[in-house]
Amino acid sequence: MSEWVKLQASDGHELDAYVVRPKGEPKAALVVVQEIFGVNKNIQMTADEWANNGFLVIAPAMFDRFEKNVNLGYDKAGWAEAMRLAGQFAPDFAPQALDVDAAIDWLRNETEKQVGVVGYCFGGTMAWISACRLKVDAAVGYYGGAIAKFATEKPQCPVMLHFGGKDEHIPAEAIARIQIAHPEVPIFVYDHAGHAFNRMADPTAYVADSAALAMKRSVLFFEQHLVF
């Protein structure tokens, strides 16, 4: 069952969020953080998939600080608009962390179960930042391009990261920098996958076998650290 709810960040900003409830009692709760294309069809499908795995899920609309109802495709026009909007994020992503925190608070008010964060691309970076700066119980980041920039920050909870070995946006040196700084963090590189290999709604990016393996690993990771 899905619905849209309203959130309020600690600085007073109001934002929308897509919520999906699992069948029956949730095993845990997750914030799903979008790419730079809004809470579009792909992110909603991804949230639905996590709910099908037994999690209570919320996906906050991270562009609401600049523009409401952003729902972009992956064509040339969608990319241009996505880059324009993403250029308005703060360099340290501090306001964006407040929006993720609002989603975490919403989940904690809905359930007593543990709360994790999972994100994709921009959201992958936000999953890392959430682990380092927010009170969250576990985090998984998919191909977060700016994680290396924040590699000096220390996660306060268990973290798992996924990258594509053929990612044209994230060089191998960046992944190595994270590995060196955080040998305790499990990092998986999928040799035959490029950027956004989990993007189900985009056949030009989606790599089914890598996505399935990453999902299997992520579900097991969250079950290990969130389900008691």
C-alpha positions as CSV (number, residue, x, y, z in Angstrom):
1,M,0.0,0.0,0.0
2,S,1.5,3.4,-1.0
3,E,0.6,7.0,-0.1
4,W,2.1,10.4,0.0
5,V,2.8,12.2,3.3
6,K,4.1,15.6,4.4
7,L,7.3,15.9,6.4
8,Q,8.8,18.9,8.3
9,A,12.5,19.2,8.7
10,S,14.0,20.7,11.8
11,D,14.6,24.1,10.0
12,G,10.9,24.3,9.2
13,H,11.1,23.2,5.6
14,E,8.1,21.1,4.5
15,L,8.5,18.3,1.9
16,D,6.5,15.5,0.4
17,A,7.5,11.8,0.7
18,Y,6.3,8.6,-0.9
19,V,5.5,5.9,1.6
20,V,5.1,2.2,1.0
21,R,3.9,-0.3,3.7
22,P,4.7,-4.0,3.5
23,K,2.1,-6.7,3.9
24,G,1.9,-7.4,7.6
25,E,4.3,-6.2,10.3
26,P,7.4,-4.6,9.0
27,K,10.7,-6.3,9.8
28,A,12.4,-2.8,9.9
29,A,12.1,0.6,8.3
30,L,14.1,2.3,5.5
31,V,14.5,5.7,4.0
32,V,15.1,5.4,0.3
33,V,17.0,8.5,-1.0
34,Q,16.4,9.4,-4.7
35,E,18.8,10.0,-7.6
36,I,18.8,13.5,-9.1
37,F,15.6,12.8,-11.0
38,G,13.1,13.2,-8.2
39,V,10.9,10.6,-6.6
40,N,10.1,9.4,-10.1
41,K,8.8,6.1,-11.4
42,N,12.1,4.4,-10.8
43,I,12.4,5.4,-7.2
44,Q,8.8,4.5,-6.5
45,M,9.5,1.1,-8.0
46,T,12.6,0.7,-5.9
47,A,10.7,1.7,-2.8
48,D,8.0,-0.8,-3.7
49,E,10.7,-3.5,-4.0
50,W,12.0,-2.8,-0.6
51,A,8.5,-3.0,0.8
52,N,8.0,-6.3,-0.9
53,N,11.1,-7.4,1.1
54,G,9.3,-6.6,4.4
55,F,10.4,-3.0,5.1
56,L,8.3,0.1,5.9
57,V,9.7,2.5,3.3
58,I,9.7,6.3,2.9
59,A,11.2,8.2,0.0
60,P,11.5,12.0,0.7
61,A,11.3,14.4,-2.2
62,M,14.8,15.9,-1.9
63,F,14.2,18.7,-4.5
64,D,11.2,20.2,-2.7
65,R,13.5,22.9,-1.3
66,F,13.8,24.2,-4.8
67,E,10.9,22.9,-6.8
68,K,7.9,20.7,-6.0
69,N,6.7,17.6,-7.8
70,V,9.9,16.8,-9.6
71,N,9.5,13.6,-11.6
72,L,12.0,13.4,-14.4
73,G,12.8,10.8,-17.1
74,Y,16.2,9.8,-18.4
75,D,16.1,11.5,-21.7
76,K,18.1,14.6,-22.7
77,A,15.6,17.0,-21.3
78,G,15.4,15.1,-18.0
79,W,19.1,15.0,-17.6
80,A,19.4,18.8,-18.2
81,E,16.7,19.6,-15.7
82,A,18.2,17.1,-13.2
83,M,21.6,18.7,-13.4
84,R,20.1,22.2,-13.0
85,L,18.3,21.2,-9.8
86,A,21.2,19.2,-8.4
87,G,23.4,22.2,-8.8
88,Q,21.4,23.9,-6.1
89,F,22.4,21.4,-3.4
90,A,24.6,22.8,-0.7
91,P,28.3,21.7,-1.1
92,D,28.2,20.0,2.3
93,F,24.6,18.6,1.8
94,A,23.7,19.9,5.2
95,P,20.1,21.0,4.3
96,Q,19.6,17.7,2.5
97,A,20.7,15.8,5.6
98,L,17.9,17.6,7.5
99,D,15.4,16.3,4.9
100,V,16.6,12.7,5.4
101,D,16.5,13.2,9.1
102,A,12.8,14.3,8.8
103,A,12.1,11.0,7.0
104,I,14.0,9.1,9.8
105,D,11.9,10.8,12.4
106,W,8.7,10.0,10.6
107,L,9.6,6.3,10.5
108,R,10.5,6.3,14.2
109,N,7.1,7.7,15.0
110,E,5.4,5.0,12.9
111,T,7.3,2.0,14.2
112,E,9.6,0.9,17.1
113,K,11.7,-1.1,14.6
114,Q,15.2,-0.2,13.6
115,V,15.7,2.4,10.8
116,G,18.1,2.3,7.9
117,V,18.9,4.5,4.9
118,V,19.5,3.3,1.4
119,G,20.3,5.6,-1.5
120,Y,21.2,5.7,-5.2
121,C,23.6,8.0,-7.0
122,F,23.1,11.3,-5.1
123,G,21.1,9.2,-2.7
124,G,24.1,6.9,-2.3
125,T,26.1,9.8,-1.1
126,M,23.3,10.8,1.2
127,A,23.2,7.3,2.7
128,W,26.9,7.7,3.6
129,I,26.3,11.2,5.0
130,S,23.4,9.9,7.0
131,A,25.5,7.1,8.5
132,C,28.1,9.7,9.5
133,R,25.9,12.6,10.7
134,L,22.5,11.3,11.7
135,K,21.1,8.8,14.2
136,V,20.4,5.8,11.9
137,D,21.0,2.1,12.5
138,A,22.5,1.0,9.2
139,A,23.0,2.4,5.7
140,V,23.6,1.1,2.2
141,G,24.9,3.4,-0.6
142,Y,24.7,2.6,-4.3
143,Y,27.2,4.3,-6.6
144,G,27.4,7.5,-4.6
145,G,29.6,9.8,-6.6
146,A,30.6,12.2,-3.8
147,I,31.3,9.6,-1.1
148,A,35.0,9.9,-1.7
149,K,34.7,13.6,-1.1
150,F,33.4,12.9,2.4
151,A,35.6,9.8,3.1
152,T,37.2,11.6,6.1
153,E,33.9,11.5,7.9
154,K,33.3,8.4,10.1
155,P,30.2,6.3,10.0
156,Q,28.4,5.9,13.3
157,C,26.6,2.7,12.2
158,P,27.3,-0.3,9.8
159,V,27.6,0.7,6.2
160,M,27.7,-1.2,2.9
161,L,28.6,0.3,-0.5
162,H,28.0,-0.9,-4.1
163,F,29.7,0.4,-7.2
164,G,29.8,-0.5,-10.9
165,G,33.2,-1.5,-12.2
166,K,32.4,0.3,-15.5
167,D,31.0,3.4,-13.9
168,E,31.9,6.4,-16.1
169,H,31.2,8.9,-13.4
170,I,33.1,7.3,-10.4
171,P,36.7,6.4,-11.1
172,A,38.4,3.4,-9.5
173,E,40.7,5.8,-7.6
174,A,37.7,7.2,-5.8
175,I,36.5,3.8,-4.7
176,A,40.1,2.9,-3.6
177,R,40.2,6.1,-1.5
178,I,37.1,5.0,0.4
179,Q,38.5,1.5,0.8
180,I,41.7,2.8,2.3
181,A,40.0,5.3,4.6
182,H,37.4,2.7,5.8
183,P,38.7,-0.9,5.5
184,E,35.9,-1.9,7.9
185,V,33.2,-1.0,5.3
186,P,32.2,-3.8,2.9
187,I,32.5,-2.4,-0.7
188,F,31.3,-4.4,-3.6
189,V,32.3,-3.6,-7.2
190,Y,30.3,-5.2,-10.0
191,D,32.7,-5.7,-12.9
192,H,30.2,-5.7,-15.7
193,A,28.0,-2.9,-14.4
194,G,28.1,0.8,-15.1
195,H,26.6,3.7,-13.2
196,A,23.0,3.3,-12.1
197,F,23.0,-0.4,-12.7
198,N,20.0,-0.7,-10.3
199,R,17.8,1.7,-12.3
200,M,15.0,-0.7,-13.2
201,A,13.1,1.9,-15.2
202,D,16.1,2.7,-17.5
203,P,17.1,-0.2,-19.8
204,T,20.2,1.7,-20.9
205,A,21.6,1.5,-17.4
206,Y,19.9,-1.5,-15.7
207,V,22.1,-4.6,-15.3
208,A,19.7,-7.3,-13.9
209,D,22.2,-9.8,-12.5
210,S,24.3,-7.1,-10.7
211,A,21.2,-5.4,-9.4
212,A,19.8,-8.7,-8.1
213,L,23.1,-9.6,-6.4
214,A,23.4,-6.2,-4.8
215,M,19.8,-6.4,-3.6
216,K,20.4,-9.8,-2.1
217,R,23.5,-8.5,-0.2
218,S,21.7,-5.4,0.9
219,V,18.6,-7.2,2.2
220,L,20.9,-9.6,4.2
221,F,22.9,-6.7,5.5
222,F,19.8,-4.8,6.7
223,E,18.4,-8.0,8.2
224,Q,21.6,-8.5,10.1
225,H,21.8,-5.0,11.5
226,L,18.2,-3.9,11.7
227,V,16.1,-7.0,12.5
228,F,16.1,-8.2,16.1
